Amino acid sequence: MDRLQAMQVFRRIVELGGFGKAADDLGLPRATVSLLIQQLEAHLGVQLLQRTTRQVRATLDGEAYYQRSGQLLDDLDDLESSLSAQRSQPRGTLKVDMPIAFGCAWIVPRLPEFYRRYPALQLDLGFHDRQVHLQREGVDCAIRAGAIVDQALVARPIVKLHQLTCASPDYLARSGKLQHLEDLAAHRVIQFSSGNGRFFPFEFEVAGQVREWQLSGALTVNNADAYVAAAEAGLGLIQVPRYHVQRQLAEGRLIPVLDDYGVPSWPISAVYPPHRQLSPRVRVFIDWLIELLHGVADGQGALMARV
């Protein structure tokens, strides 16, 4: 048994959800694919896949093997790429995670340029407003908003997003306009949760220092689009990156408040596990990301700035 080939076959079966699809993708006879998996399971002494007439799923042992073997295959691919004369054109799959609204606004529309530059790379993009565990979920790198507190990750700050406090005209008509921070006591906010029980407080810059305000609210959301939609519905105040509410501000559906009190900018960073540090795929993606976002910051300084 060629263990490397068996690992590659197993990986594609898990990703594509079937023996036949994996065989077609890899250009192998289906009988060869089945035999390789049988030999691999016999060699390991565990069942890796659960087979039914309708689908194929990894067992718990199979899921663990998928994660670890996938890292080994990626590391081998990166090693070969780094020693190859075609280092400027890395190939393979890069798994990237990013915030939903930010990724849809700034990354996805620019992907044609990325693929023109790196046609041999395949991107597997995940969109979440929670912070995924990169190693556990097999993610090569992620775009993160906010302070990076995980010391186990390498972080490269890229830009900072300008933020503001706003609410709907209907909410302000019912609750009263805001002129001073002390007026916040009579207002309610929409709570934003990262999904791990943490709520983001409101922050203001006062006399050169950042002050946090824990305010009450009847609604909690964990999605950036829902956060803005709830504000438009008149459910309370929000603090949000300016780019995300440009249209609502222009159309008068949301109104800035407390303009005399600055809101700290929100940093955007690229993070990745230390073992991905020398990966050509990670390197070219982050270099492209920095070039892209620095260009946006230079052209649209009202929305973001270089770090």
C-alpha positions as CSV (number, residue, x, y, z in Angstrom):
1,M,0.0,0.0,0.0
2,D,1.2,3.5,-0.9
3,R,0.3,5.2,2.4
4,L,0.7,8.7,0.9
5,Q,-1.7,7.9,-1.9
6,A,-4.1,6.3,0.6
7,M,-4.1,9.4,2.7
8,Q,-4.8,11.6,-0.3
9,V,-7.6,9.3,-1.4
10,F,-9.1,9.3,2.1
11,R,-9.0,13.1,2.2
12,R,-10.8,13.5,-1.0
13,I,-13.5,11.0,0.0
14,V,-14.2,13.0,3.2
15,E,-14.2,16.3,1.3
16,L,-16.4,15.1,-1.6
17,G,-18.6,12.7,0.4
18,G,-18.2,9.6,-1.7
19,F,-15.9,7.0,-3.2
20,G,-17.0,7.6,-6.7
21,K,-16.6,11.3,-6.6
22,A,-13.1,10.9,-5.1
23,A,-12.2,8.4,-7.8
24,D,-13.3,10.7,-10.6
25,D,-11.6,13.7,-9.0
26,L,-8.3,11.8,-8.6
27,G,-8.5,10.0,-12.0
28,L,-8.4,6.6,-10.3
29,P,-10.5,3.4,-10.8
30,R,-13.2,3.1,-8.2
31,A,-11.9,-0.4,-7.3
32,T,-8.5,1.1,-6.5
33,V,-10.0,3.8,-4.3
34,S,-12.0,1.1,-2.3
35,L,-8.9,-1.1,-2.0
36,L,-6.7,1.7,-0.7
37,I,-9.2,2.6,2.0
38,Q,-9.6,-1.0,3.0
39,Q,-5.8,-1.4,3.3
40,L,-5.5,1.9,5.2
41,E,-8.1,0.9,7.7
42,A,-6.5,-2.5,8.1
43,H,-3.1,-0.9,8.6
44,L,-4.4,1.5,11.3
45,G,-6.7,-1.0,12.9
46,V,-9.7,1.4,13.0
47,Q,-12.7,2.2,10.9
48,L,-12.2,5.5,9.2
49,L,-15.5,5.8,7.2
50,Q,-19.1,5.0,7.8
51,R,-20.7,3.9,4.5
52,T,-24.4,3.9,3.7
53,T,-26.3,3.6,0.5
54,R,-26.7,7.4,0.4
55,Q,-23.5,8.9,1.8
56,V,-20.1,8.4,3.3
57,R,-19.0,10.0,6.6
58,A,-15.9,10.0,8.7
59,T,-16.1,8.2,12.0
60,L,-14.7,10.0,15.1
61,D,-11.4,8.2,14.5
62,G,-11.7,9.1,10.8
63,E,-12.3,12.8,11.6
64,A,-9.1,12.9,13.8
65,Y,-7.1,11.1,11.1
66,Y,-8.5,13.6,8.5
67,Q,-7.3,16.6,10.4
68,R,-3.8,15.2,11.2
69,S,-3.2,13.6,7.8
70,G,-4.4,16.8,6.1
71,Q,-1.8,18.8,7.9
72,L,0.9,16.3,6.9
73,L,-0.2,16.5,3.3
74,D,-0.3,20.3,3.3
75,D,3.1,20.4,5.0
76,L,4.6,18.1,2.4
77,D,3.0,20.1,-0.4
78,D,4.4,23.3,1.1
79,L,7.8,21.8,1.4
80,E,7.9,20.8,-2.2
81,S,6.5,24.2,-3.3
82,S,9.1,26.0,-1.2
83,L,11.9,24.1,-2.9
84,S,10.4,24.3,-6.4
85,A,11.6,26.6,-9.1
86,Q,7.9,27.6,-9.4
87,R,7.8,29.1,-5.8
88,S,6.1,32.2,-7.2
89,Q,3.2,30.0,-8.4
90,P,2.2,27.9,-5.4
91,R,-0.5,25.3,-6.0
92,G,-3.0,23.3,-3.9
93,T,-5.8,24.3,-1.5
94,L,-5.7,27.1,1.0
95,K,-8.4,27.1,3.7
96,V,-9.2,30.7,4.9
97,D,-11.8,31.9,7.5
98,M,-13.1,35.5,7.7
99,P,-15.9,37.6,9.1
100,I,-19.1,37.4,7.0
101,A,-19.8,41.1,6.2
102,F,-16.1,42.0,5.8
103,G,-15.3,39.1,3.6
104,C,-18.3,39.7,1.3
105,A,-17.7,43.5,1.1
106,W,-13.9,43.5,0.5
107,I,-12.5,40.1,-0.3
108,V,-14.9,38.2,-2.5
109,P,-15.4,41.0,-5.1
110,R,-11.6,41.1,-5.5
111,L,-11.0,37.3,-5.9
112,P,-10.8,37.4,-9.7
113,E,-7.6,39.4,-9.4
114,F,-6.2,36.9,-6.9
115,Y,-6.9,34.0,-9.3
116,R,-5.4,35.8,-12.2
117,R,-2.2,36.1,-10.2
118,Y,-2.3,32.6,-8.7
119,P,-4.2,30.4,-11.1
120,A,-2.9,27.1,-9.5
121,L,-4.3,27.9,-6.0
122,Q,-7.7,26.8,-4.9
123,L,-9.4,28.7,-2.0
124,D,-11.7,27.1,0.5
125,L,-13.4,30.1,2.2
126,G,-15.3,29.9,5.5
127,F,-17.5,32.8,6.7
128,H,-18.2,33.2,10.4
129,D,-18.8,35.9,12.9
130,R,-17.3,33.7,15.6
131,Q,-13.6,32.9,16.0
132,V,-13.0,29.4,14.7
133,H,-10.2,27.3,16.2
134,L,-7.7,27.2,13.4
135,Q,-5.9,24.0,14.3
136,R,-8.9,22.0,15.3
137,E,-10.9,23.0,12.2
138,G,-8.0,22.6,9.8
139,V,-7.9,26.3,8.8
140,D,-4.7,27.6,7.3
141,C,-5.2,31.3,8.1
142,A,-8.0,33.6,9.1
143,I,-8.9,37.3,8.9
144,R,-9.7,38.5,12.4
145,A,-11.4,41.7,13.6
146,G,-10.5,43.0,17.1
147,A,-7.5,42.5,19.4
148,I,-5.7,39.2,18.9
149,V,-5.5,37.5,22.3
150,D,-4.5,33.9,21.3
151,Q,-0.8,33.8,21.8
152,A,-0.6,30.5,20.0
153,L,-1.2,32.3,16.7
154,V,1.0,34.4,14.5
155,A,-0.7,37.7,13.8
156,R,0.0,40.4,11.1
157,P,-2.0,43.6,11.6
158,I,-3.2,45.0,8.3
159,V,-5.7,47.9,8.7
160,K,-8.0,49.4,11.2
161,L,-11.7,50.0,10.5
162,H,-13.2,53.4,11.5
163,Q,-16.4,52.9,13.6
164,L,-19.3,55.1,14.7
165,T,-22.3,54.9,17.0
166,C,-25.7,55.1,15.3
167,A,-29.4,54.3,15.5
168,S,-32.6,54.6,13.5
169,P,-34.6,57.8,13.3
170,D,-37.6,56.0,14.7
171,Y,-35.6,54.8,17.8
172,L,-34.2,58.3,18.4
173,A,-37.7,59.9,18.1
174,R,-39.0,57.5,20.8
175,S,-36.0,57.5,23.1
176,G,-34.5,61.0,22.6
177,K,-31.4,62.2,20.9
178,L,-28.0,61.9,22.5
179,Q,-25.7,64.8,23.2
180,H,-23.5,63.5,26.1
181,L,-22.3,60.1,27.2
182,E,-24.3,60.5,30.4
183,D,-27.4,60.4,28.3
184,L,-26.7,56.7,27.4
185,A,-28.2,55.6,30.8
186,A,-31.6,56.3,29.4
187,H,-31.0,54.3,26.2
188,R,-30.7,50.6,25.2
189,V,-28.3,48.9,22.9
190,I,-28.4,45.9,20.6
191,Q,-25.9,43.4,22.1
192,F,-23.4,41.7,19.8
193,S,-22.0,38.3,20.9
194,S,-19.0,36.6,19.5
195,G,-20.7,33.2,20.1
196,N,-18.6,32.2,23.1
197,G,-20.6,34.1,25.7
198,R,-18.6,37.3,25.3
199,F,-20.5,40.5,24.7
200,F,-18.8,43.5,23.1
201,P,-19.2,46.6,25.2
202,F,-19.6,50.1,23.7
203,E,-16.3,52.0,23.7
204,F,-15.6,55.8,23.5
205,E,-12.4,57.8,23.5
206,V,-12.6,60.3,26.4
207,A,-9.6,62.6,27.2
208,G,-7.2,60.3,25.3
209,Q,-8.4,57.1,27.0
210,V,-10.8,54.4,26.0
211,R,-13.8,54.0,28.3
212,E,-16.1,51.0,28.2
213,W,-19.9,51.3,28.7
214,Q,-21.9,48.2,29.6
215,L,-25.4,49.1,28.5
216,S,-28.7,47.1,28.7
217,G,-30.5,45.7,25.8
218,A,-33.4,43.3,25.0
219,L,-31.8,41.7,21.9
220,T,-28.5,39.9,21.3
221,V,-27.3,38.8,17.9
222,N,-24.1,37.1,16.7
223,N,-24.2,38.2,13.0
224,A,-23.1,41.5,11.7
225,D,-25.9,41.8,9.1
226,A,-28.5,41.0,11.7
227,Y,-26.9,43.6,14.0
228,V,-27.4,46.4,11.4
229,A,-30.9,45.1,10.5
230,A,-31.9,45.2,14.2
231,A,-30.8,48.9,14.4
232,E,-32.8,49.7,11.3
233,A,-35.8,48.2,12.9
234,G,-35.5,50.6,15.8
235,L,-34.4,48.2,18.5
236,G,-31.5,50.2,19.9
237,L,-28.1,51.7,19.4
238,I,-25.2,50.0,17.7
239,Q,-21.4,50.6,17.3
240,V,-20.4,49.4,13.9
241,P,-17.6,49.8,11.2
242,R,-18.6,52.7,9.0
243,Y,-18.2,50.8,5.8
244,H,-21.0,48.4,6.9
245,V,-23.6,51.1,7.2
246,Q,-22.6,53.5,4.3
247,R,-25.9,52.9,2.4
248,Q,-28.1,53.2,5.5
249,L,-26.4,56.5,6.5
250,A,-26.8,57.9,3.0
251,E,-30.4,56.9,2.8
252,G,-31.2,58.2,6.3
253,R,-32.2,54.8,7.7
254,L,-29.5,55.2,10.3
255,I,-28.3,58.4,12.0
256,P,-24.9,58.9,13.6
257,V,-25.0,59.9,17.3
258,L,-22.4,61.2,19.8
259,D,-20.1,62.4,17.0
260,D,-18.2,64.5,19.6
261,Y,-17.0,61.2,21.2
262,G,-14.7,59.1,19.1
263,V,-15.1,55.3,18.8
264,P,-11.8,53.3,18.8
265,S,-11.0,51.9,15.4
266,W,-11.3,48.1,15.0
267,P,-8.1,46.4,13.9
268,I,-8.1,43.8,11.2
269,S,-5.3,41.2,11.2
270,A,-4.3,38.0,9.4
271,V,-3.6,35.1,11.8
272,Y,-2.2,31.7,11.2
273,P,-0.7,28.8,13.2
274,P,3.1,28.9,13.6
275,H,3.4,25.7,11.6
276,R,2.0,27.5,8.5
277,Q,4.6,30.2,8.8
278,L,6.7,29.1,5.8
279,S,3.8,28.0,3.6
280,P,4.0,29.6,0.2
281,R,0.2,29.5,-0.1
282,V,-0.3,31.4,3.2
283,R,2.5,33.8,2.3
284,V,1.1,34.8,-1.1
285,F,-2.5,35.1,0.2
286,I,-1.5,37.4,3.1
287,D,0.8,39.5,0.9
288,W,-2.1,39.9,-1.6
289,L,-4.5,40.7,1.3
290,I,-2.2,43.4,2.6
291,E,-1.8,44.9,-0.8
292,L,-5.5,44.9,-1.4
293,L,-6.5,46.4,2.0
294,H,-3.8,49.0,2.0
295,G,-5.0,50.1,-1.4
296,V,-8.6,50.4,-0.1
297,A,-7.3,52.4,2.9
298,D,-5.4,54.8,0.7
299,G,-8.4,55.4,-1.5
300,Q,-11.2,55.3,1.1
301,G,-9.6,56.8,4.2
302,A,-13.0,57.6,5.7
303,L,-13.6,53.8,6.1
304,M,-10.2,52.3,7.1
305,A,-6.6,53.2,7.6
306,R,-3.3,51.3,7.4
307,V,-1.9,50.0,10.6
